[in-house]
Amino acid sequence: MKRGLSQVLFQYMPGKTFDNPENDTIEQVVNISGEDISDEVNTDYLIKSVHARINNWEGPSNGFLPPQQEFWTVEKPEGVITEVYPLVFRCRDCGHVSDFRYDRDDLVAGDFGCQHCGGGRLWQIHHVMVCDECSEIKPIPVPRCQNGHDDRWVILDDNAEQYQNFRWLCNICDSEIGRGLYRTCDCENNMRPTVHRASMAYRIHSLTDVHIHHDFDLQDEGEELDTVREVALGAACGLFDHPETTISDLVDTDTGGDAGVQDILNDDTLTEKQKEALKQKYGGLAEDSQKLGEVREEIGTLIDDDRTLSRNHLNFLRTLEEIELESAAQLLADVERPVNLEGQLDRTGLAEIRLTSEFPILTGVFGYHRTFDDPENGQYPAVRSFPQKDNGLPIYATQTETEAILFTLDHRDVARWLYTNNLVSTDPATLDEPEIRALIYNQMEPLGADSKISDANEITQHVQGLLHTVSHELIKEAAQLSGIERTSLAEFMFPEALSAAIYSNHTESFTIGGLYTLVEQNLENWLTEARQESQYCLYDPVCANQDGSCHACTHIGEVSCQHFNQNLSRGYLYGDATTTRDVTGFWDLADES
């Protein structure tokens, strides 16, 4: 079969069963051949991210190794190896069931003739048994006749609507020899019957992250990391001209032999000629060293000492440094017709829109589970790793550079929204820009791709929910106006930066230009219609009388949504007119300003 990389990653991983139309068979993926790309990606960070996801899973986990890099391999899939599964067949002519689990050699490729009637063609039974404890899958068991008649006389009557009413019959006895589909797993849990292609039979575990290499690991300790934190937070608060001046530019002035340049230049024992010679020698290093000192001093007063720097936020800051970005203002500068960009941004509560064709996305698939998790009853099946290979436990992954729009909410507008909703006590009208950014940042909890929003504090949930809802409304209208299918667009959120990326969700490194055209030709319509269309829902007043969020208004496909349509509400945008939440809408406030 010819399948794209995206299909393989999400639909043909080891353990998955599927219908193969080329052979008219049901098959199971037993292995993936691939190219080792461990040297091309940030493998250590990827493995740690996988373990964070596994540790956050409420159920058990099977087959995963310690998070040391030597135990793992990262592979880009190249080929899928399958075998016919399950091996329980039924004759289309006579209806007799044949179980070849222990007689696989009797199945000759292309010869599925019935051994009972001699002429009928055998077809696989598509029912399987799955375990909601250990995520195992097994074929349905074929019972034996109590009177000792051969298995080849057994018939399955599966015309009933419920599995418990399926009937097993012996054709010789002409009587029922069993009812229902039942099997005990090797883990001694009772297995559940389902159709092999049902979603409960196989659900992958994956992660998507912005793929930026770092010279430092936030899990390390030491003075350099303290400096990285201070400088990164300085960039987040707008204390220096980031990204023109990078985080490394300032961090490097505090490490190695060039440390303390500014202190040297301030040495009263040096003559002016000596100071001038030092300035010439070190170029801009002295200026950066002075800026580092200023950033440290201001961050010490703005940001709480216990406020940590998340990898997700650092990734955002480093993304601004590493990839080529074009602002909407730059793109629209060559458009002949007038565009009121500033007015459109103000009415939508946005501070900035930027575009790139180099957005670096890493997608990794690391395991799977079977059956549905049931959080209300505290039931979660085991997440299982893929079969181990000689060079380690595999994570199947792909990295791409794709087209994206990055938008950022206006910090002052968000602070005013939080103040209006009594979530912060300080009036942002009395603060300057760094103080406003620090006000929001200090109140938010660090968020990463594996963070549980439901466990976060109230302010973090509101800010993330606002950003998430705006992202979905922009994605829906972008699909409408650009002609790009909604499932071909996805989001990646940076909540602590009040930013999100809407990117072209392809697994090959190419761009189609649709997002650039959207901003260049339809920016006003895009932002205006996102506001107008998001206020109402087809299912109002029912939707509004609940949470103001459903599949007809705020939801998008789970392949596009980073957080599976959680923590969304039109109430974040339009207040209690669209939800039962007691909240003033962000876009309602924008209309008042």
C-alpha positions as CSV (number, residue, x, y, z in Angstrom):
1,M,0.0,0.0,0.0
2,K,1.1,3.6,-0.7
3,R,0.5,5.7,2.4
4,G,1.8,9.1,3.5
5,L,4.1,9.6,6.5
6,S,1.2,11.2,8.5
7,Q,-1.1,8.2,7.9
8,V,1.6,5.8,9.0
9,L,2.3,7.8,12.2
10,F,-1.3,8.0,13.2
11,Q,-2.9,4.9,11.6
12,Y,-0.4,2.2,11.0
13,M,1.7,1.9,14.2
14,P,2.7,-1.5,15.7
15,G,-0.3,-3.4,17.1
16,K,-2.8,-1.6,15.0
17,T,-5.3,-3.7,12.9
18,F,-6.6,-2.4,9.6
19,D,-8.5,-3.5,6.5
20,N,-6.2,-4.1,3.5
21,P,-8.3,-3.7,0.4
22,E,-5.5,-4.9,-1.9
23,N,-5.6,-8.4,-0.3
24,D,-9.2,-8.3,1.0
25,T,-7.7,-9.1,4.4
26,I,-7.6,-7.8,7.9
27,E,-4.0,-7.3,9.0
28,Q,-2.0,-6.2,12.0
29,V,1.1,-4.1,12.0
30,V,3.9,-6.1,13.6
31,N,6.9,-3.8,13.0
32,I,8.0,-0.6,11.4
33,S,11.2,-0.2,9.5
34,G,12.7,3.2,9.6
35,E,15.6,5.6,9.4
36,D,17.4,6.4,12.7
37,I,17.2,10.2,13.1
38,S,18.4,10.3,16.7
39,D,21.3,12.5,15.6
40,E,19.0,15.0,13.8
41,V,16.6,15.8,16.7
42,N,16.9,16.8,20.3
43,T,16.6,13.2,21.4
44,D,17.3,13.8,25.1
45,Y,14.5,16.4,25.3
46,L,12.1,14.2,23.3
47,I,12.6,11.2,25.6
48,K,12.1,13.4,28.7
49,S,8.9,14.8,27.1
50,V,7.7,11.2,26.4
51,H,8.3,10.2,30.0
52,A,6.5,13.3,31.2
53,R,3.5,12.2,29.2
54,I,3.7,8.7,30.5
55,N,4.0,9.8,34.1
56,N,0.9,12.0,33.6
57,W,-1.2,9.1,32.4
58,E,-3.5,8.0,35.2
59,G,-3.3,4.3,34.3
60,P,-0.4,1.9,34.2
61,S,2.3,1.7,31.6
62,N,3.9,-1.4,30.0
63,G,7.3,-1.8,28.3
64,F,8.8,1.7,28.7
65,L,12.5,2.0,29.7
66,P,14.2,4.6,31.9
67,P,14.7,8.0,30.2
68,Q,18.4,7.5,29.4
69,Q,19.2,8.3,25.8
70,E,21.1,5.0,25.3
71,F,17.9,3.0,25.9
72,W,15.9,4.7,23.1
73,T,16.0,5.3,19.4
74,V,14.1,7.9,17.3
75,E,13.1,6.7,13.9
76,K,11.4,8.1,10.9
77,P,9.1,5.4,9.5
78,E,9.9,4.0,6.0
79,G,8.1,0.7,5.8
80,V,5.2,-1.1,7.5
81,I,5.5,-4.8,8.1
82,T,2.1,-6.6,8.6
83,E,0.6,-10.1,9.0
84,V,-2.9,-11.4,8.6
85,Y,-4.8,-11.0,11.9
86,P,-7.1,-12.3,13.4
87,L,-6.9,-15.9,12.2
88,V,-10.5,-16.8,12.8
89,F,-12.4,-17.2,9.5
90,R,-16.0,-17.9,8.5
91,C,-17.2,-19.5,5.2
92,R,-19.5,-17.3,3.2
93,D,-21.3,-20.3,1.8
94,C,-21.8,-22.7,4.7
95,G,-21.1,-20.3,7.6
96,H,-18.8,-22.7,9.5
97,V,-16.0,-21.1,11.5
98,S,-12.3,-22.1,11.2
99,D,-9.7,-21.1,13.7
100,F,-6.1,-21.0,12.3
101,R,-4.3,-19.5,15.2
102,Y,-2.3,-22.7,15.7
103,D,-2.3,-23.7,12.0
104,R,-1.1,-20.6,10.3
105,D,0.9,-22.8,7.9
106,D,-2.4,-24.2,6.6
107,L,-3.3,-20.7,5.2
108,V,-1.7,-20.5,1.7
109,A,-1.5,-17.0,0.3
110,G,-4.5,-16.3,-2.0
111,D,-6.2,-19.7,-1.1
112,F,-8.9,-19.1,1.5
113,G,-11.1,-22.1,0.5
114,C,-13.4,-23.6,3.2
115,Q,-12.2,-27.1,4.3
116,H,-15.7,-27.9,5.4
117,C,-17.8,-27.5,2.2
118,G,-14.8,-27.4,-0.1
119,G,-16.0,-24.5,-2.3
120,G,-16.9,-21.5,-0.1
121,R,-14.5,-18.7,0.4
122,L,-13.2,-17.9,3.9
123,W,-13.5,-14.4,5.3
124,Q,-12.0,-13.1,8.5
125,I,-14.4,-12.4,11.4
126,H,-13.9,-8.7,12.2
127,H,-14.7,-9.1,15.9
128,V,-11.7,-9.1,18.4
129,M,-11.3,-9.0,22.2
130,V,-9.5,-6.2,23.9
131,C,-8.4,-5.8,27.5
132,D,-9.2,-2.5,29.3
133,E,-6.5,-3.2,31.9
134,C,-3.3,-4.1,30.0
135,S,-4.4,-3.1,26.4
136,E,-3.9,-6.5,25.0
137,I,-5.8,-7.7,21.9
138,K,-6.7,-11.3,21.0
139,P,-9.0,-13.1,18.5
140,I,-12.4,-14.2,19.6
141,P,-12.4,-17.7,21.2
142,V,-14.2,-20.5,19.3
143,P,-16.0,-22.8,21.8
144,R,-16.0,-26.6,21.5
145,C,-19.1,-28.7,21.2
146,Q,-19.8,-30.4,24.6
147,N,-20.6,-33.6,22.7
148,G,-17.1,-33.8,21.3
149,H,-17.9,-32.8,17.7
150,D,-15.0,-31.3,15.6
151,D,-14.5,-27.6,15.7
152,R,-15.1,-27.3,11.9
153,W,-18.9,-27.9,12.6
154,V,-19.2,-24.7,14.7
155,I,-21.3,-21.8,13.4
156,L,-21.4,-18.2,14.7
157,D,-24.8,-16.4,14.6
158,D,-23.9,-12.7,15.1
159,N,-27.1,-11.2,13.9
160,A,-28.0,-9.9,17.4
161,E,-27.4,-6.2,18.2
162,Q,-25.5,-7.0,21.4
163,Y,-22.4,-9.1,21.8
164,Q,-23.9,-10.9,24.8
165,N,-26.6,-12.3,22.5
166,F,-24.4,-13.8,19.8
167,R,-25.0,-17.5,19.5
168,W,-22.5,-20.4,18.9
169,L,-24.1,-23.4,17.2
170,C,-23.0,-26.9,16.5
171,N,-24.2,-27.9,13.0
172,I,-24.3,-31.7,13.9
173,C,-26.1,-31.3,17.3
174,D,-28.2,-28.5,15.8
175,S,-28.1,-26.8,19.1
176,E,-26.6,-23.8,20.9
177,I,-23.2,-24.6,22.5
178,G,-22.4,-21.0,23.7
179,R,-23.7,-17.5,23.9
180,G,-21.9,-14.2,23.8
181,L,-18.2,-13.4,23.3
182,Y,-16.1,-13.9,26.4
183,R,-12.4,-14.3,27.0
184,T,-10.0,-13.9,30.0
185,C,-6.8,-11.9,29.3
186,D,-3.4,-13.2,30.3
187,C,-3.5,-10.5,33.0
188,E,-6.7,-12.3,34.4
189,N,-9.0,-9.4,33.5
190,N,-12.1,-10.0,31.5
191,M,-11.7,-8.8,27.9
192,R,-14.3,-6.8,25.9
193,P,-15.5,-7.6,22.4
194,T,-15.4,-5.0,19.7
195,V,-15.0,-4.6,15.9
196,H,-11.2,-4.5,15.1
197,R,-11.5,-1.1,13.3
198,A,-13.4,0.6,16.2
199,S,-11.6,3.5,17.8
200,M,-11.6,1.7,21.2
201,A,-9.5,-1.1,19.7
202,Y,-6.4,1.2,19.2
203,R,-5.6,4.7,20.4
204,I,-2.1,6.1,19.9
205,H,-0.2,8.3,22.3
206,S,1.7,11.1,20.6
207,L,3.2,14.5,21.2
208,T,3.9,17.5,19.0
209,D,6.4,20.2,20.0
210,V,8.3,23.0,18.5
211,H,11.7,21.6,17.6
212,I,14.4,24.1,18.7
213,H,17.9,23.0,19.8
214,H,19.3,24.5,23.0
215,D,22.7,25.0,24.3
216,F,21.3,24.5,27.8
217,D,18.9,22.1,29.5
218,L,16.4,23.6,32.0
219,Q,16.7,20.5,34.1
220,D,20.3,21.2,34.8
221,E,21.4,23.3,37.8
222,G,24.0,26.0,38.1
223,E,24.8,29.6,37.8
224,E,24.5,29.6,34.0
225,L,20.9,28.3,34.2
226,D,20.1,31.1,36.6
227,T,21.4,33.6,34.1
228,V,19.4,31.9,31.3
229,R,16.3,32.3,33.4
230,E,16.9,35.9,34.1
231,V,17.7,36.8,30.5
232,A,14.8,34.8,29.1
233,L,12.4,36.5,31.5
234,G,13.9,39.8,30.6
235,A,13.1,39.0,27.0
236,A,9.5,38.0,27.9
237,C,9.0,41.3,29.8
238,G,10.5,43.4,27.0
239,L,13.5,44.6,28.9
240,F,15.8,44.5,25.8
241,D,15.4,44.4,22.0
242,H,14.7,40.7,21.7
243,P,15.1,38.8,19.3
244,E,17.6,41.3,17.7
245,T,19.6,40.7,20.8
246,T,19.4,37.0,21.6
247,I,19.3,35.3,24.9
248,S,22.7,33.8,24.2
249,D,24.2,37.2,23.5
250,L,23.5,38.3,27.0
251,V,24.2,34.9,28.7
252,D,27.6,34.7,27.0
253,T,28.7,38.0,28.7
254,D,28.3,36.3,32.0
255,T,30.3,33.1,31.2
256,G,33.9,32.3,30.3
257,G,36.8,34.7,30.1
258,D,34.8,37.7,29.2
259,A,32.8,37.9,32.4
260,G,32.7,41.2,34.2
261,V,33.7,43.3,31.2
262,Q,31.7,46.3,32.5
263,D,33.3,46.0,35.9
264,I,36.7,46.2,34.2
265,L,35.7,49.3,32.2
266,N,34.5,50.9,35.4
267,D,37.9,50.4,37.1
268,D,39.1,53.8,38.3
269,T,42.7,52.7,38.0
270,L,42.5,52.5,34.2
271,T,43.3,55.4,32.1
272,E,40.8,56.7,29.5
273,K,43.2,55.4,26.8
274,Q,43.2,51.9,28.3
275,K,39.4,51.9,28.6
276,E,39.1,52.9,25.0
277,A,41.4,50.2,23.9
278,L,39.3,47.6,25.9
279,K,36.1,48.9,24.3
280,Q,37.7,48.5,20.8
281,K,38.8,45.0,21.7
282,Y,35.5,43.7,23.1
283,G,33.2,45.5,20.6
284,G,29.6,45.3,21.7
285,L,30.4,42.9,24.6
286,A,30.7,45.6,27.1
287,E,27.3,47.0,26.1
288,D,25.7,43.6,26.4
289,S,27.4,43.0,29.8
290,Q,25.9,46.3,31.0
291,K,22.5,45.3,29.6
292,L,22.7,42.0,31.4
293,G,23.3,43.7,34.7
294,E,20.3,46.0,34.1
295,V,18.1,43.0,33.2
296,R,19.1,41.2,36.3
297,E,18.3,44.1,38.5
298,E,14.9,44.7,36.9
299,I,13.9,41.0,36.8
300,G,14.7,40.8,40.5
301,T,12.0,43.4,41.2
302,L,9.5,42.3,38.6
303,I,9.4,38.5,38.7
304,D,8.8,36.4,41.8
305,D,11.9,34.4,42.9
306,D,10.0,31.1,42.8
307,R,8.6,31.6,39.3
308,T,10.3,29.0,37.1
309,L,10.9,29.2,33.4
310,S,9.1,26.5,31.4
311,R,10.6,24.8,28.4
312,N,7.6,25.8,26.3
313,H,8.1,29.5,27.0
314,L,11.8,29.2,26.3
315,N,11.0,27.5,23.0
316,F,8.8,30.4,22.0
317,L,11.6,32.9,22.7
318,R,14.2,30.8,20.9
319,T,11.8,30.3,18.0
320,L,11.7,34.1,17.5
321,E,15.5,34.0,17.4
322,E,16.0,31.0,15.1
323,I,13.5,31.3,12.3
324,E,12.8,34.0,9.8
325,L,9.6,35.9,10.6
326,E,7.8,38.5,8.7
327,S,5.3,40.8,10.4
328,A,1.9,41.4,9.0
329,A,2.8,45.1,8.7
330,Q,5.8,44.2,6.5
331,L,3.7,41.9,4.3
332,L,0.9,44.5,3.9
333,A,3.4,47.3,3.1
334,D,3.4,46.3,-0.6
335,V,-0.4,46.0,-0.9
336,E,-1.9,48.8,-2.9
337,R,-5.2,48.9,-1.2
338,P,-5.2,50.6,2.3
339,V,-5.4,48.2,5.2
340,N,-6.2,49.4,8.7
341,L,-3.9,46.8,10.4
342,E,-3.6,48.7,13.7
343,G,-7.4,49.1,14.0
344,Q,-8.1,45.5,13.2
345,L,-5.5,44.3,15.8
346,D,-7.0,46.6,18.4
347,R,-10.6,45.4,17.8
348,T,-9.4,41.8,18.1
349,G,-7.2,42.3,21.2
350,L,-4.0,41.3,19.3
351,A,-0.6,42.9,19.6
352,E,1.1,41.3,16.7
353,I,0.7,38.9,13.8
354,R,3.8,37.3,12.3
355,L,4.3,34.8,9.5
356,T,7.0,32.2,8.6
357,S,7.5,29.3,6.3
358,E,10.1,27.8,8.7
359,F,8.0,26.8,11.7
360,P,9.8,23.8,13.1
361,I,7.4,21.0,14.2
362,L,8.4,17.7,15.7
363,T,5.8,15.0,15.9
364,G,6.5,11.8,17.8
365,V,4.4,8.7,18.4
366,F,5.5,6.6,21.4
367,G,2.8,4.2,22.4
368,Y,-0.9,3.2,22.4
369,H,-3.7,1.9,24.5
370,R,-7.0,0.0,23.9
371,T,-10.5,0.7,25.1
372,F,-11.6,4.1,26.3
373,D,-10.4,5.8,29.4
374,D,-13.1,6.7,31.9
375,P,-11.9,9.6,34.1
376,E,-15.2,9.8,36.0
377,N,-14.8,6.3,37.3
378,G,-11.1,6.5,37.6
379,Q,-10.5,3.9,35.0
380,Y,-7.5,4.1,32.6
381,P,-6.1,1.3,30.5
382,A,-2.4,0.7,30.3
383,V,-0.4,2.7,27.8
384,R,2.0,0.3,26.0
385,S,5.3,0.9,24.3
386,F,6.0,-0.3,20.8
387,P,8.1,-3.5,20.4
388,Q,11.7,-2.9,21.4
389,K,14.4,-3.0,18.7
390,D,18.1,-3.9,18.8
391,N,19.1,-0.3,19.0
392,G,16.5,0.7,21.6
393,L,12.9,1.4,22.4
394,P,11.5,3.3,19.4
395,I,9.8,6.6,19.2
396,Y,8.5,7.1,15.6
397,A,8.9,10.7,14.6
398,T,9.1,13.3,11.9
399,Q,10.4,16.8,11.9
400,T,9.2,19.4,9.4
401,E,9.4,23.1,8.7
402,T,6.0,24.4,7.7
403,E,4.1,27.6,7.1
404,A,2.6,29.3,10.1
405,I,0.9,32.4,11.5
406,L,2.0,33.4,15.0
407,F,-0.3,35.8,16.8
408,T,0.1,37.4,20.2
409,L,-2.6,38.8,22.5
410,D,-2.1,42.3,23.7
411,H,-0.7,42.0,27.3
412,R,-2.4,45.2,28.4
413,D,-5.8,44.1,27.1
414,V,-5.4,40.7,28.8
415,A,-4.4,42.4,32.1
416,R,-7.5,44.7,31.8
417,W,-9.7,41.6,31.2
418,L,-8.3,39.8,34.2
419,Y,-8.7,43.0,36.3
420,T,-12.3,43.4,35.2
421,N,-13.1,39.8,36.1
422,N,-11.5,40.4,39.6
423,L,-8.7,37.9,38.9
424,V,-5.9,40.4,39.6
425,S,-6.2,43.3,42.1
426,T,-3.8,45.7,40.4
427,D,-5.3,48.1,37.8
428,P,-3.1,47.8,34.7
429,A,-3.8,51.4,33.8
430,T,-1.2,52.3,36.5
431,L,1.5,50.0,35.1
432,D,4.1,50.3,32.4
433,E,4.5,47.5,29.8
434,P,7.2,45.4,31.7
435,E,5.1,45.6,34.9
436,I,2.0,44.4,33.0
437,R,3.8,41.5,31.5
438,A,5.2,40.6,34.9
439,L,1.8,40.9,36.6
440,I,0.3,38.2,34.3
441,Y,3.4,36.1,34.3
442,N,3.7,35.9,38.1
443,Q,0.1,34.8,38.4
444,M,0.4,32.0,35.8
445,E,1.7,28.5,36.4
446,P,4.4,27.1,34.0
447,L,2.7,25.3,31.2
448,G,4.1,22.7,28.8
449,A,2.8,20.4,26.1
450,D,2.2,17.8,28.7
451,S,0.6,20.0,31.3
452,K,-2.9,19.4,32.6
453,I,-4.9,22.6,32.4
454,S,-7.6,21.4,34.8
455,D,-4.9,21.2,37.5
456,A,-3.8,24.8,37.0
457,N,-4.9,27.8,39.0
458,E,-7.9,30.0,38.0
459,I,-5.8,32.7,36.3
460,T,-3.9,30.2,34.3
461,Q,-7.1,28.5,33.2
462,H,-8.6,31.8,32.1
463,V,-5.6,33.0,30.2
464,Q,-5.1,29.6,28.5
465,G,-8.8,29.3,27.8
466,L,-9.0,32.7,26.2
467,L,-5.9,32.1,24.0
468,H,-7.2,28.6,23.1
469,T,-10.7,29.9,22.1
470,V,-9.3,32.7,20.0
471,S,-7.0,30.2,18.3
472,H,-9.9,28.0,17.4
473,E,-12.0,30.9,16.0
474,L,-9.1,32.1,13.9
475,I,-8.5,28.5,12.6
476,K,-12.1,28.1,11.6
477,E,-12.3,31.4,9.7
478,A,-8.8,30.8,8.2
479,A,-10.0,27.6,6.7
480,Q,-13.1,29.3,5.3
481,L,-11.3,32.2,3.6
482,S,-8.1,30.4,2.5
483,G,-9.6,27.3,1.0
484,I,-7.4,25.2,3.2
485,E,-9.2,22.2,4.8
486,R,-9.7,22.8,8.5
487,T,-8.0,19.5,9.3
488,S,-4.9,20.7,7.4
489,L,-4.4,23.5,10.0
490,A,-3.3,22.9,13.5
491,E,-2.4,25.0,16.6
492,F,0.5,25.2,18.9
493,M,0.1,27.3,22.0
494,F,2.6,29.3,24.1
495,P,0.2,30.4,26.9
496,E,2.8,32.2,29.1
497,A,3.7,34.3,26.1
498,L,0.0,34.9,25.3
499,S,0.9,33.5,21.8
500,A,-0.1,30.7,19.5
501,A,0.9,29.4,16.1
502,I,-1.6,28.3,13.5
503,Y,0.4,26.1,11.1
504,S,0.0,24.0,8.0
505,N,-0.3,20.5,9.4
506,H,1.7,18.5,6.8
507,T,4.5,16.0,7.4
508,E,6.5,17.0,4.4
509,S,8.7,20.1,4.4
510,F,6.9,22.4,2.0
511,T,4.5,25.3,2.2
512,I,1.5,26.1,0.0
513,G,1.4,29.9,0.6
514,G,-2.2,29.8,1.7
515,L,-1.6,31.5,5.0
516,Y,0.5,34.3,3.5
517,T,-2.3,34.9,1.0
518,L,-4.8,34.9,3.8
519,V,-3.1,37.7,5.6
520,E,-2.1,39.6,2.4
521,Q,-5.6,39.5,0.8
522,N,-8.1,38.8,3.6
523,L,-6.7,39.9,6.9
524,E,-9.6,42.3,7.6
525,N,-12.2,39.8,6.7
526,W,-10.4,37.1,8.6
527,L,-10.3,39.0,11.9
528,T,-13.8,40.6,11.5
529,E,-15.5,37.4,10.6
530,A,-13.8,35.5,13.4
531,R,-15.4,37.9,15.8
532,Q,-18.8,38.0,14.3
533,E,-19.2,34.2,13.7
534,S,-17.9,33.2,17.1
535,Q,-20.6,35.0,19.0
536,Y,-23.4,32.6,18.1
537,C,-23.9,28.8,18.1
538,L,-26.3,26.7,16.1
539,Y,-27.4,25.0,19.4
540,D,-28.1,28.2,21.3
541,P,-29.7,28.6,23.8
542,V,-28.8,25.0,24.9
543,C,-25.1,25.6,24.3
544,A,-25.1,29.0,26.0
545,N,-27.0,27.6,28.9
546,Q,-24.2,25.1,29.5
547,D,-20.6,26.0,29.0
548,G,-20.8,28.0,25.7
549,S,-18.7,25.4,23.9
550,C,-19.6,22.5,21.6
551,H,-18.8,20.9,18.3
552,A,-20.9,23.5,16.5
553,C,-19.1,26.6,17.8
554,T,-15.7,26.3,19.4
555,H,-14.6,22.8,18.7
556,I,-12.3,21.7,15.9
557,G,-11.0,18.3,14.9
558,E,-8.8,16.7,17.5
559,V,-6.0,16.2,14.9
560,S,-5.9,20.0,14.8
561,C,-6.4,20.8,18.5
562,Q,-3.4,20.6,20.8
563,H,-5.6,20.1,23.9
564,F,-8.4,17.9,22.6
565,N,-11.0,20.7,22.7
566,Q,-10.6,21.2,26.5
567,N,-11.0,24.6,28.3
568,L,-12.9,26.4,25.5
569,S,-15.8,28.7,25.9
570,R,-17.4,31.6,24.0
571,G,-17.8,33.1,27.5
572,Y,-14.1,34.0,27.4
573,L,-14.9,36.2,24.4
574,Y,-18.4,37.4,25.0
575,G,-19.2,36.9,28.6
576,D,-22.3,35.5,30.3
577,A,-24.5,36.1,27.3
578,T,-22.8,33.0,25.8
579,T,-22.2,30.8,28.8
580,T,-23.2,30.1,32.4
581,R,-19.8,31.3,33.6
582,D,-19.7,34.5,35.5
583,V,-17.2,36.3,33.2
584,T,-16.9,39.5,31.2
585,G,-15.9,38.8,27.6
586,F,-12.5,39.8,26.2
587,W,-13.9,41.0,22.9
588,D,-16.7,42.9,24.7
589,L,-14.0,44.9,26.5
590,A,-12.2,45.5,23.2
591,D,-15.3,47.1,21.8
592,E,-15.4,49.5,24.8
593,S,-11.8,50.7,24.4
